[in-house]
Amino acid sequence: MKQFLRKLIDVSTRVPQAAAAEGGNKISPYRYAKSYRELTITVRRLFRDLFLMTAGIFSAAFGFKGFLLTNEFIDGGATGISLLISFLTKIPLYLLIITVNIPFIILGYKIMGKAFAIKTMIAISGLALVLATVNFPNVTNDNLLVAIFGGFFLGAGIGLSVRGGAVIDGTEILAIYLSRKLGTTIGDIIILINVLIFSSAAYFLSIEIALYSMITYLAASKTLDFIIEGIEEYIGVTIVSSHSDEIRQMIIDKMGRGCTVYTGKKGYGKKGETKDVDIIYTVITRLEINKLNTEIEKIEPDTFVVMSSVKDTKGGMIKKRPLKH
């Protein structure tokens, strides 16, 4: 891998080096090392994204062919539209997966950019190819198991693809676009789209299949959230206290977490008097809330604490194991 990257660096810097040599200047070791590092990160991220997209494609394809197709269950969004049309017209699903998502890819190009659109096109084409060429066993005919596990594998596939920077279901792209145009929330639009899909399923297929398909959608949605947000739930904590230095030290020493301290003004009293105060912000896991509250109460029982959910974190000390006490 390193040899491959070095060759890429040599090629990418050969022309600038030649030009610099003619002008009597040479590229500094710092610039060379920086270019090498940037290219290494880019290539590593590219392979990671391709791996996640590939895993997502096979997971979704297994959910389709191993569970949903044989029992005529559908999902929400673009995949649900594709499944419904396939059941009604007998058009192969792999053709509909591409056809239904083409407008979303174009829309994604306008909203999210070229790189996103290209990745999405590759992911959807890869899913269609796997559906057309790879055979998966029919796992079970039990309706409840089909609904739950079909949704699980489909949701995992969509989530892994999102982690890789692409989508294999373009409904959220449409929801983002319409939310900007209509001033509504993305969630409201997705719910409206899915109500139309499941109502159509109840009319054209059966009410029973529509109800089981709702279970499929719920299983897929929960799995998707799990894949994207991770196994741990992070909590952002803002602390305003006159003993901020002691609390900061406690978070570092006893909680084993990092924190950010910034200066603000504390407003209080009928006349709105203000007072300078250090505000502490830290991120902990859900399981550490009780411990943090206990330690804060030991320092100052009346400390003002605000907690809010955090989808995910990167860097810092949150991913590391906390100190044991």
TABEL-V739314 format. One record per residue. N is the residue number from 1. RES is the residue in three letters. SS is DSSP state (A for helix, B for strand, O for the rest). PSI is psi in degrees with one decimal (* if undefined). OMEGA is omega in whole degrees, 0 to 359 (* if undefined). Layout:
BEGIN
n: [N/N]
res: [RES/RES]
ss: [SS/SS]
psi: [PSI/PSI]
omega: [OMEGA/OMEGA]
END
This chain:
BEGIN
n: [1/2/3/4/5/6/7/8/9/10/11/12/13/14/15/16/17/18/19/20/21/22/23/24/25/26/27/28/29/30/31/32/33/34/35/36/37/38/39/40/41/42/43/44/45/46/47/48/49/50/51/52/53/54/55/56/57/58/59/60/61/62/63/64/65/66/67/68/69/70/71/72/73/74/75/76/77/78/79/80/81/82/83/84/85/86/87/88/89/90/91/92/93/94/95/96/97/98/99/100/101/102/103/104/105/106/107/108/109/110/111/112/113/114/115/116/117/118/119/120/121/122/123/124/125/126/127/128/129/130/131/132/133/134/135/136/137/138/139/140/141/142/143/144/145/146/147/148/149/150/151/152/153/154/155/156/157/158/159/160/161/162/163/164/165/166/167/168/169/170/171/172/173/174/175/176/177/178/179/180/181/182/183/184/185/186/187/188/189/190/191/192/193/194/195/196/197/198/199/200/201/202/203/204/205/206/207/208/209/210/211/212/213/214/215/216/217/218/219/220/221/222/223/224/225/226/227/228/229/230/231/232/233/234/235/236/237/238/239/240/241/242/243/244/245/246/247/248/249/250/251/252/253/254/255/256/257/258/259/260/261/262/263/264/265/266/267/268/269/270/271/272/273/274/275/276/277/278/279/280/281/282/283/284/285/286/287/288/289/290/291/292/293/294/295/296/297/298/299/300/301/302/303/304/305/306/307/308/309/310/311/312/313/314/315/316/317/318/319/320/321/322/323/324/325]
res: [MET/LYS/GLN/PHE/LEU/ARG/LYS/LEU/ILE/ASP/VAL/SER/THR/ARG/VAL/PRO/GLN/ALA/ALA/ALA/ALA/GLU/GLY/GLY/ASN/LYS/ILE/SER/PRO/TYR/ARG/TYR/ALA/LYS/SER/TYR/ARG/GLU/LEU/THR/ILE/THR/VAL/ARG/ARG/LEU/PHE/ARG/ASP/LEU/PHE/LEU/MET/THR/ALA/GLY/ILE/PHE/SER/ALA/ALA/PHE/GLY/PHE/LYS/GLY/PHE/LEU/LEU/THR/ASN/GLU/PHE/ILE/ASP/GLY/GLY/ALA/THR/GLY/ILE/SER/LEU/LEU/ILE/SER/PHE/LEU/THR/LYS/ILE/PRO/LEU/TYR/LEU/LEU/ILE/ILE/THR/VAL/ASN/ILE/PRO/PHE/ILE/ILE/LEU/GLY/TYR/LYS/ILE/MET/GLY/LYS/ALA/PHE/ALA/ILE/LYS/THR/MET/ILE/ALA/ILE/SER/GLY/LEU/ALA/LEU/VAL/LEU/ALA/THR/VAL/ASN/PHE/PRO/ASN/VAL/THR/ASN/ASP/ASN/LEU/LEU/VAL/ALA/ILE/PHE/GLY/GLY/PHE/PHE/LEU/GLY/ALA/GLY/ILE/GLY/LEU/SER/VAL/ARG/GLY/GLY/ALA/VAL/ILE/ASP/GLY/THR/GLU/ILE/LEU/ALA/ILE/TYR/LEU/SER/ARG/LYS/LEU/GLY/THR/THR/ILE/GLY/ASP/ILE/ILE/ILE/LEU/ILE/ASN/VAL/LEU/ILE/PHE/SER/SER/ALA/ALA/TYR/PHE/LEU/SER/ILE/GLU/ILE/ALA/LEU/TYR/SER/MET/ILE/THR/TYR/LEU/ALA/ALA/SER/LYS/THR/LEU/ASP/PHE/ILE/ILE/GLU/GLY/ILE/GLU/GLU/TYR/ILE/GLY/VAL/THR/ILE/VAL/SER/SER/HIS/SER/ASP/GLU/ILE/ARG/GLN/MET/ILE/ILE/ASP/LYS/MET/GLY/ARG/GLY/CYS/THR/VAL/TYR/THR/GLY/LYS/LYS/GLY/TYR/GLY/LYS/LYS/GLY/GLU/THR/LYS/ASP/VAL/ASP/ILE/ILE/TYR/THR/VAL/ILE/THR/ARG/LEU/GLU/ILE/ASN/LYS/LEU/ASN/THR/GLU/ILE/GLU/LYS/ILE/GLU/PRO/ASP/THR/PHE/VAL/VAL/MET/SER/SER/VAL/LYS/ASP/THR/LYS/GLY/GLY/MET/ILE/LYS/LYS/ARG/PRO/LEU/LYS/HIS]
ss: [O/A/A/A/A/A/A/A/A/A/A/A/A/A/A/A/A/A/A/A/A/A/O/O/O/O/O/O/A/A/A/A/A/A/A/A/A/A/A/A/A/A/A/A/A/A/A/A/A/A/A/A/A/A/A/A/A/A/A/A/A/A/A/A/A/A/A/A/A/A/A/O/O/O/O/O/A/A/A/A/A/A/A/A/A/A/A/A/A/O/O/O/A/A/A/A/A/A/A/A/A/A/A/A/A/A/A/A/A/A/A/O/O/A/A/A/A/A/A/A/A/A/A/A/A/A/A/A/A/A/A/A/A/O/O/O/O/O/O/O/O/O/A/A/A/A/A/A/A/A/A/A/A/A/A/A/A/A/A/A/A/A/A/O/O/O/O/O/O/O/A/A/A/A/A/A/A/A/A/A/A/A/O/O/O/A/A/A/A/A/A/A/A/A/A/A/A/A/A/A/A/A/A/A/O/O/A/A/A/A/A/A/A/A/A/A/A/A/A/A/A/A/A/A/A/A/A/A/A/O/O/O/O/B/B/B/B/B/B/B/O/O/O/A/A/A/A/A/A/A/A/A/A/O/O/O/O/O/O/B/B/B/B/B/B/B/B/B/O/O/O/O/B/B/B/B/B/B/B/B/B/B/B/B/B/A/A/A/A/A/A/A/A/A/A/A/A/A/A/O/O/O/O/B/B/B/B/B/B/B/O/O/O/O/O/O/O/O/O/O/O/O/O/O/O]
psi: [-45.3/-39.9/-40.2/-44.8/-38.0/-38.3/-40.9/-40.7/-43.6/-43.6/-42.8/-23.7/-3.2/-45.9/-48.2/-35.2/-40.6/-42.3/-39.1/-36.8/-39.2/-34.0/-0.4/10.1/153.7/150.0/130.9/153.2/-32.3/-46.9/-37.8/-45.3/-37.8/-42.0/-40.9/-43.3/-44.5/-42.6/-38.2/-45.6/-42.4/-46.5/-41.5/-43.0/-35.4/-46.0/-38.3/-45.3/-41.4/-39.5/-45.5/-41.0/-41.8/-44.6/-39.7/-39.8/-47.8/-34.3/-45.8/-41.7/-38.4/-39.7/-39.1/-59.4/-24.7/-19.2/-61.6/-41.9/-42.5/-21.2/2.8/39.7/151.0/174.7/-178.8/176.6/-158.2/-34.7/-37.1/-40.4/-44.0/-44.5/-43.3/-45.9/-38.1/-42.0/-34.1/-31.7/-12.5/15.8/135.7/139.0/-36.2/-29.7/-39.5/-33.9/-42.0/-48.5/-47.3/-32.8/-9.4/-47.8/-34.8/-34.8/-45.0/-43.2/-38.9/-34.3/-39.9/-35.5/-48.4/-19.7/171.7/-45.6/-43.3/-44.0/-40.6/-45.3/-42.2/-41.3/-40.4/-43.7/-45.0/-40.4/-38.8/-39.8/-43.8/-40.0/-43.2/-41.5/-33.1/-26.8/-22.6/132.4/130.4/144.0/148.0/110.0/-48.3/158.4/4.5/121.9/-42.3/-43.3/-39.1/-45.4/-44.1/-52.9/-28.4/-44.0/-36.2/-52.5/-34.8/-44.3/-38.7/-39.8/-44.0/-41.9/-43.2/-38.4/-41.0/-41.4/-31.0/2.5/19.4/174.1/149.5/7.1/112.4/10.4/-39.5/-29.7/-45.7/-39.9/-41.0/-44.1/-47.9/-34.0/-34.7/-35.8/-40.2/-12.3/20.4/175.2/156.5/-40.7/-40.4/-41.2/-41.4/-41.2/-44.0/-43.9/-44.0/-31.8/-42.4/-40.5/-48.6/-30.3/-39.6/-39.0/-40.7/-35.8/-46.8/-30.7/-83.3/159.7/-37.7/-45.8/-38.8/-40.4/-43.7/-34.9/-31.1/-37.2/-41.0/-45.3/-43.3/-42.2/-42.2/-41.3/-44.7/-40.0/-41.5/-46.6/-40.6/-43.7/-42.2/-43.9/-17.3/173.0/-29.1/145.8/120.6/146.3/123.9/129.0/123.4/127.1/125.4/116.6/150.1/-10.9/43.8/-34.1/-39.9/-41.0/-40.2/-44.9/-36.4/-42.0/-38.6/-47.5/-46.9/-34.9/-22.4/28.9/158.4/166.7/160.9/134.0/124.6/155.0/134.1/-172.1/133.2/115.9/134.4/167.0/163.3/-29.7/0.5/34.9/147.8/153.6/135.3/139.2/146.5/127.8/130.2/134.4/130.2/163.6/128.2/171.6/164.1/-34.1/-13.4/-0.2/-46.9/-42.6/-42.3/-45.5/-39.0/-45.5/-36.9/-40.7/-32.3/-32.8/-50.3/106.2/-30.7/19.9/137.0/117.9/130.8/128.8/141.3/151.3/143.1/127.4/-47.9/164.1/161.4/136.6/-170.5/-155.4/-1.1/-32.6/-14.8/160.9/137.9/164.4/146.3/133.8/*]
omega: [180/178/178/181/179/177/178/179/180/180/184/183/184/181/177/179/179/180/180/180/179/180/178/179/177/176/183/177/179/180/178/180/179/178/179/180/180/180/177/180/181/182/179/179/179/178/178/180/179/179/180/178/180/178/178/179/182/177/179/180/177/177/178/191/180/185/196/188/184/182/178/172/179/177/175/174/182/178/177/177/180/179/181/179/180/180/183/186/184/173/181/184/184/176/181/179/179/185/183/185/180/178/180/177/178/179/178/177/181/185/189/179/186/183/179/181/180/179/180/179/178/182/181/177/178/177/178/180/179/179/183/190/186/178/176/180/173/190/184/175/177/188/182/178/178/182/185/186/172/176/180/182/178/178/177/179/178/180/178/178/177/176/178/176/180/174/173/173/189/184/183/176/177/180/178/181/182/179/178/182/187/180/178/179/178/180/180/181/179/177/180/179/183/174/178/181/183/174/177/178/178/182/187/182/175/179/180/179/179/180/176/179/175/175/176/181/179/178/179/182/180/178/178/178/180/181/185/186/178/185/182/175/183/181/173/185/174/186/176/185/174/177/186/182/178/180/177/180/179/180/180/187/187/180/182/181/174/178/177/180/176/187/177/178/181/180/182/176/181/181/177/178/179/180/179/181/175/180/183/175/178/179/180/174/182/183/182/183/183/180/180/180/179/182/178/180/177/183/180/184/185/180/177/184/176/180/179/181/177/184/181/179/178/180/180/185/186/181/181/179/177/178/179/179/*]
END
